[in-house]
């Protein structure tokens, strides 16, 4: 059985020690027509961060 208190404490410790790093993918995707290319890009594991499609 998972101990939710222990899991929460480990997550908060991880978060407050500044270990998580946020990265936005430098490759840009623009508009709804780019969504298939974006999904293909994600599935190819070429991304190094969060992928954003701008509208």
Biopython code that builds the backbone (N, CA, C, O; Angstrom):
import numpy as np
from Bio.PDB.StructureBuilder import StructureBuilder

atoms = [
    (1, "UNK", "N", (0.843, -1.183, 0.000)),
    (1, "UNK", "CA", (0.000, 0.000, 0.000)),
    (1, "UNK", "C", (0.890, 1.249, 0.000)),
    (1, "UNK", "O", (1.912, 1.284, 0.684)),
    (2, "UNK", "N", (0.504, 2.254, -0.756)),
    (2, "UNK", "CA", (1.269, 3.494, -0.874)),
    (2, "UNK", "C", (0.967, 4.398, 0.311)),
    (2, "UNK", "O", (-0.192, 4.618, 0.666)),
    (3, "UNK", "N", (2.024, 4.913, 0.913)),
    (3, "UNK", "CA", (1.881, 5.853, 2.008)),
    (3, "UNK", "C", (1.794, 7.251, 1.409)),
    (3, "UNK", "O", (2.811, 7.812, 1.001)),
    (4, "UNK", "N", (0.599, 7.817, 1.353)),
    (4, "UNK", "CA", (0.402, 9.117, 0.718)),
    (4, "UNK", "C", (1.141, 10.241, 1.428)),
    (4, "UNK", "O", (1.613, 11.172, 0.775)),
    (5, "UNK", "N", (1.252, 10.178, 2.739)),
    (5, "UNK", "CA", (1.963, 11.210, 3.485)),
    (5, "UNK", "C", (3.439, 11.196, 3.123)),
    (5, "UNK", "O", (4.039, 12.247, 2.902)),
    (6, "UNK", "N", (4.017, 10.019, 3.064)),
    (6, "UNK", "CA", (5.436, 9.903, 2.708)),
    (6, "UNK", "C", (5.667, 10.380, 1.274)),
    (6, "UNK", "O", (6.642, 11.082, 1.004)),
    (7, "UNK", "N", (4.787, 10.007, 0.370)),
    (7, "UNK", "CA", (4.904, 10.422, -1.027)),
    (7, "UNK", "C", (4.801, 11.933, -1.148)),
    (7, "UNK", "O", (5.582, 12.560, -1.863)),
    (8, "UNK", "N", (3.844, 12.511, -0.454)),
    (8, "UNK", "CA", (3.677, 13.963, -0.472)),
    (8, "UNK", "C", (4.922, 14.664, 0.066)),
    (8, "UNK", "O", (5.400, 15.634, -0.523)),
    (9, "UNK", "N", (5.437, 14.173, 1.178)),
    (9, "UNK", "CA", (6.622, 14.783, 1.785)),
    (9, "UNK", "C", (7.830, 14.697, 0.855)),
    (9, "UNK", "O", (8.597, 15.654, 0.744)),
    (10, "UNK", "N", (8.001, 13.567, 0.192)),
    (10, "UNK", "CA", (9.114, 13.418, -0.748)),
    (10, "UNK", "C", (8.962, 14.391, -1.917)),
    (10, "UNK", "O", (9.938, 15.003, -2.350)),
    (11, "UNK", "N", (7.736, 14.529, -2.425)),
    (11, "UNK", "CA", (7.495, 15.451, -3.530)),
    (11, "UNK", "C", (7.764, 16.892, -3.111)),
    (11, "UNK", "O", (8.431, 17.634, -3.833)),
    (12, "UNK", "N", (7.256, 17.288, -1.963)),
    (12, "UNK", "CA", (7.458, 18.659, -1.497)),
    (12, "UNK", "C", (8.927, 18.945, -1.239)),
    (12, "UNK", "O", (9.406, 20.039, -1.540)),
    (13, "UNK", "N", (9.644, 17.982, -0.687)),
    (13, "UNK", "CA", (11.078, 18.157, -0.477)),
    (13, "UNK", "C", (11.785, 18.342, -1.819)),
    (13, "UNK", "O", (12.645, 19.211, -1.960)),
    (14, "UNK", "N", (11.422, 17.530, -2.787)),
    (14, "UNK", "CA", (11.994, 17.646, -4.130)),
    (14, "UNK", "C", (11.707, 19.025, -4.715)),
    (14, "UNK", "O", (12.596, 19.665, -5.277)),
    (15, "UNK", "N", (10.466, 19.480, -4.581)),
    (15, "UNK", "CA", (10.043, 20.762, -5.134)),
    (15, "UNK", "C", (10.751, 21.931, -4.454)),
    (15, "UNK", "O", (11.238, 22.835, -5.133)),
    (16, "UNK", "N", (10.813, 21.925, -3.140)),
    (16, "UNK", "CA", (11.372, 23.065, -2.405)),
    (16, "UNK", "C", (12.892, 23.111, -2.411)),
    (16, "UNK", "O", (13.469, 24.122, -2.009)),
    (17, "UNK", "N", (13.552, 22.066, -2.846)),
    (17, "UNK", "CA", (15.012, 22.090, -2.956)),
    (17, "UNK", "C", (15.445, 22.544, -4.347)),
    (17, "UNK", "O", (16.620, 22.445, -4.701)),
    (18, "UNK", "N", (14.496, 23.041, -5.128)),
    (18, "UNK", "CA", (14.762, 23.578, -6.471)),
    (18, "UNK", "C", (15.360, 22.551, -7.427)),
    (18, "UNK", "O", (16.086, 22.924, -8.349)),
    (19, "UNK", "N", (15.075, 21.287, -7.232)),
    (19, "UNK", "CA", (15.580, 20.262, -8.138)),
    (19, "UNK", "C", (14.825, 20.214, -9.465)),
    (19, "UNK", "O", (15.444, 19.977, -10.502)),
    (20, "UNK", "N", (13.490, 20.434, -9.469)),
    (20, "UNK", "CA", (12.810, 20.386, -10.772)),
    (20, "UNK", "C", (13.209, 21.577, -11.637)),
    (20, "UNK", "O", (13.288, 22.707, -11.153)),
    (21, "UNK", "N", (13.450, 21.325, -12.879)),
    (21, "UNK", "CA", (13.804, 22.382, -13.825)),
    (21, "UNK", "C", (12.771, 22.401, -14.949)),
    (21, "UNK", "O", (12.401, 21.359, -15.488)),
    (22, "UNK", "N", (12.322, 23.584, -15.285)),
    (22, "UNK", "CA", (11.346, 23.750, -16.352)),
    (22, "UNK", "C", (12.089, 24.101, -17.629)),
    (22, "UNK", "O", (12.961, 24.970, -17.638)),
    (23, "UNK", "N", (11.734, 23.415, -18.703)),
    (23, "UNK", "CA", (12.365, 23.695, -19.992)),
    (23, "UNK", "C", (11.282, 23.785, -21.059)),
    (23, "UNK", "O", (10.413, 22.919, -21.154)),
    (24, "UNK", "N", (11.346, 24.834, -21.852)),
    (24, "UNK", "CA", (10.452, 24.953, -23.000)),
    (24, "UNK", "C", (11.242, 24.595, -24.246)),
    (24, "UNK", "O", (12.374, 25.042, -24.432)),
    (25, "UNK", "N", (10.644, 23.801, -25.078)),
    (25, "UNK", "CA", (11.279, 23.361, -26.314)),
    (25, "UNK", "C", (11.528, 24.565, -27.216)),
    (25, "UNK", "O", (10.610, 25.355, -27.434)),
    (26, "UNK", "N", (12.736, 24.732, -27.748)),
    (26, "UNK", "CA", (13.020, 25.866, -28.626)),
    (26, "UNK", "C", (12.352, 25.754, -30.002)),
    (26, "UNK", "O", (12.156, 26.763, -30.680)),
    (27, "UNK", "N", (12.005, 24.533, -30.414)),
    (27, "UNK", "CA", (11.304, 24.360, -31.693)),
    (27, "UNK", "C", (9.897, 24.917, -31.547)),
    (27, "UNK", "O", (9.178, 24.555, -30.616)),
    (28, "UNK", "N", (9.499, 25.800, -32.466)),
    (28, "UNK", "CA", (8.191, 26.433, -32.358)),
    (28, "UNK", "C", (7.200, 25.830, -33.348)),
    (28, "UNK", "O", (7.541, 25.526, -34.491)),
    (29, "UNK", "N", (5.976, 25.668, -32.884)),
    (29, "UNK", "CA", (4.884, 25.192, -33.718)),
    (29, "UNK", "C", (3.793, 26.254, -33.674)),
    (29, "UNK", "O", (3.412, 26.721, -32.600)),
    (30, "UNK", "N", (3.298, 26.630, -34.836)),
    (30, "UNK", "CA", (2.355, 27.738, -34.936)),
    (30, "UNK", "C", (1.061, 27.275, -35.591)),
    (30, "UNK", "O", (1.076, 26.770, -36.713)),
    (31, "UNK", "N", (-0.053, 27.446, -34.895)),
    (31, "UNK", "CA", (-1.371, 27.214, -35.466)),
    (31, "UNK", "C", (-1.859, 25.780, -35.383)),
    (31, "UNK", "O", (-1.098, 24.839, -35.157)),
    (32, "UNK", "N", (-3.155, 25.659, -35.576)),
    (32, "UNK", "CA", (-3.813, 24.358, -35.441)),
    (32, "UNK", "C", (-3.322, 23.348, -36.482)),
    (32, "UNK", "O", (-3.316, 22.145, -36.221)),
    (33, "UNK", "N", (-2.918, 23.825, -37.644)),
    (33, "UNK", "CA", (-2.446, 22.913, -38.687)),
    (33, "UNK", "C", (-1.094, 22.279, -38.333)),
    (33, "UNK", "O", (-0.693, 21.294, -38.954)),
    (34, "UNK", "N", (-0.397, 22.831, -37.349)),
    (34, "UNK", "CA", (0.899, 22.273, -36.961)),
    (34, "UNK", "C", (0.774, 21.152, -35.926)),
    (34, "UNK", "O", (1.775, 20.522, -35.583)),
    (35, "UNK", "N", (-0.437, 20.892, -35.422)),
    (35, "UNK", "CA", (-0.611, 19.887, -34.372)),
    (35, "UNK", "C", (-0.148, 18.487, -34.806)),
    (35, "UNK", "O", (0.532, 17.825, -34.023)),
    (36, "UNK", "N", (-0.480, 18.004, -36.007)),
    (36, "UNK", "CA", (0.044, 16.682, -36.399)),
    (36, "UNK", "C", (1.575, 16.630, -36.392)),
    (36, "UNK", "O", (2.154, 15.632, -35.961)),
    (37, "UNK", "N", (2.229, 17.679, -36.858)),
    (37, "UNK", "CA", (3.688, 17.723, -36.824)),
    (37, "UNK", "C", (4.214, 17.765, -35.391)),
    (37, "UNK", "O", (5.254, 17.182, -35.084)),
    (38, "UNK", "N", (3.491, 18.454, -34.526)),
    (38, "UNK", "CA", (3.884, 18.540, -33.129)),
    (38, "UNK", "C", (3.815, 17.170, -32.466)),
    (38, "UNK", "O", (4.735, 16.779, -31.748)),
    (39, "UNK", "N", (2.732, 16.446, -32.704)),
    (39, "UNK", "CA", (2.571, 15.108, -32.129)),
    (39, "UNK", "C", (3.659, 14.179, -32.660)),
    (39, "UNK", "O", (4.241, 13.406, -31.899)),
    (40, "UNK", "N", (3.930, 14.250, -33.938)),
    (40, "UNK", "CA", (4.990, 13.434, -34.524)),
    (40, "UNK", "C", (6.340, 13.768, -33.871)),
    (40, "UNK", "O", (7.137, 12.876, -33.578)),
    (41, "UNK", "N", (6.578, 15.042, -33.654)),
    (41, "UNK", "CA", (7.817, 15.495, -33.014)),
    (41, "UNK", "C", (7.929, 14.925, -31.601)),
    (41, "UNK", "O", (8.992, 14.452, -31.198)),
    (42, "UNK", "N", (6.825, 14.975, -30.853)),
    (42, "UNK", "CA", (6.823, 14.428, -29.497)),
    (42, "UNK", "C", (7.092, 12.925, -29.496)),
    (42, "UNK", "O", (7.884, 12.428, -28.695)),
    (43, "UNK", "N", (6.432, 12.213, -30.392)),
    (43, "UNK", "CA", (6.576, 10.757, -30.439)),
    (43, "UNK", "C", (7.959, 10.321, -30.911)),
    (43, "UNK", "O", (8.383, 9.198, -30.636)),
    (44, "UNK", "N", (8.658, 11.194, -31.615)),
    (44, "UNK", "CA", (10.001, 10.858, -32.083)),
    (44, "UNK", "C", (11.047, 11.076, -30.991)),
    (44, "UNK", "O", (12.228, 10.800, -31.198)),
    (45, "UNK", "N", (10.619, 11.566, -29.839)),
    (45, "UNK", "CA", (11.456, 11.862, -28.665)),
    (45, "UNK", "C", (12.598, 12.828, -28.977)),
    (45, "UNK", "O", (13.671, 12.735, -28.380)),
    (46, "UNK", "N", (12.373, 13.743, -29.897)),
    (46, "UNK", "CA", (13.370, 14.764, -30.203)),
    (46, "UNK", "C", (13.293, 15.947, -29.246)),
    (46, "UNK", "O", (14.245, 16.721, -29.142)),
    (47, "UNK", "N", (12.171, 16.094, -28.546)),
    (47, "UNK", "CA", (11.993, 17.257, -27.693)),
    (47, "UNK", "C", (12.827, 17.149, -26.420)),
    (47, "UNK", "O", (13.144, 16.054, -25.954)),
    (48, "UNK", "N", (13.172, 18.304, -25.876)),
    (48, "UNK", "CA", (13.944, 18.337, -24.626)),
    (48, "UNK", "C", (13.217, 19.134, -23.552)),
    (48, "UNK", "O", (13.821, 19.516, -22.549)),
    (49, "UNK", "N", (11.947, 19.385, -23.747)),
    (49, "UNK", "CA", (11.163, 20.141, -22.769)),
    (49, "UNK", "C", (9.708, 20.136, -23.165)),
    (49, "UNK", "O", (9.282, 19.317, -23.980)),
    (50, "UNK", "N", (8.950, 21.037, -22.600)),
    (50, "UNK", "CA", (7.532, 21.164, -22.900)),
    (50, "UNK", "C", (7.351, 21.763, -24.283)),
    (50, "UNK", "O", (7.941, 22.795, -24.603)),
    (51, "UNK", "N", (6.536, 21.116, -25.100)),
    (51, "UNK", "CA", (6.270, 21.590, -26.443)),
    (51, "UNK", "C", (4.993, 22.412, -26.423)),
    (51, "UNK", "O", (3.986, 21.997, -25.848)),
    (52, "UNK", "N", (5.037, 23.588, -27.057)),
    (52, "UNK", "CA", (3.898, 24.512, -27.067)),
    (52, "UNK", "C", (3.490, 24.770, -28.506)),
    (52, "UNK", "O", (4.326, 25.016, -29.375)),
    (53, "UNK", "N", (2.163, 24.706, -28.739)),
    (53, "UNK", "CA", (1.619, 25.122, -30.042)),
    (53, "UNK", "C", (0.967, 26.476, -29.820)),
    (53, "UNK", "O", (0.066, 26.616, -28.994)),
    (54, "UNK", "N", (1.425, 27.460, -30.558)),
    (54, "UNK", "CA", (0.895, 28.814, -30.413)),
    (54, "UNK", "C", (-0.205, 29.038, -31.449)),
    (54, "UNK", "O", (-0.113, 28.592, -32.593)),
    (55, "UNK", "N", (-1.241, 29.741, -31.011)),
    (55, "UNK", "CA", (-2.362, 30.073, -31.899)),
    (55, "UNK", "C", (-2.431, 31.565, -32.105)),
    (55, "UNK", "O", (-3.306, 32.050, -32.821)),
]
sb = StructureBuilder()
sb.init_structure("model")
sb.init_model(0)
sb.init_chain("A")
sb.init_seg("    ")
for serial, (resi, resn, name, xyz) in enumerate(atoms, 1):
    if name == "N":
        sb.init_residue(resn, " ", resi, " ")
    sb.init_atom(name, np.array(xyz, "f"), 0.0, 1.0, " ", f" {name:<3s}", serial, name[0])
structure = sb.get_structure()
